[in-house]
């Protein structure tokens, strides 16, 4: 079994992110922005708009998550950020904030 390695998503690895998410942006144009955008903006940007949003973050030097590689190919993704960076999560009544200030949230998509 090949060893998995993980690297932060940055501008140099953008093409690997696109390869992993495919033409449709993984889950119907999400580009892993579901929790990062207010719902109306997310819905309006499905596809190219959401891709541009996450690409702009990466271009600004923000690391929105980690790419998993196996055998040199991208095989998985984990979005990682402070909860404050996920406004849709902040508004959730079901997924209430915990007491700790520096909680990190993540979304894991493994495409093996």
Residue, then its C-alpha position, 0 to 999 in steps of 0.5 A: x500500500x502506498x504511503x499517504x502524505x499531506x500538503x497544505x493547499x497553496x497556489x503551487x498545488x492549486x492544479x492538484x485541487x482542481x484535479x481532485x475536485x473535477x470539472x463540477x467542483x466535487x459535490x455539485x459545484x461546492x468547491x468546499x465552500x458550503x460552510x464558508x459562504x452565506x447560503x445565498x452566496x453559495x447557491x448563486x456561486x455554485x460551480x465557477x463562482x465557488x471555485x473563484x472564491x476558494x481560489x481567491x483565498x488561496x491566491x491571498x495566501x490563506x491555506x483553506x485545508x490539506x490535500x492528501x496524496x498517494x503515489x504522488x496523486x491527489x486522493x483526498x481533501x480536508x478543509x481546516x479553519x477556525x470556526x469563525x471562517x465558516x459563517x454557515x456553521x456559525x449560524x447553525x442552531x444544531x451545531x452550536x459553538x463550544x466554549x473554547x475560543x480556538x476551535x478548528x473545524x474540518x470537512x474531510x473528503x477522501x476520494x480514494 
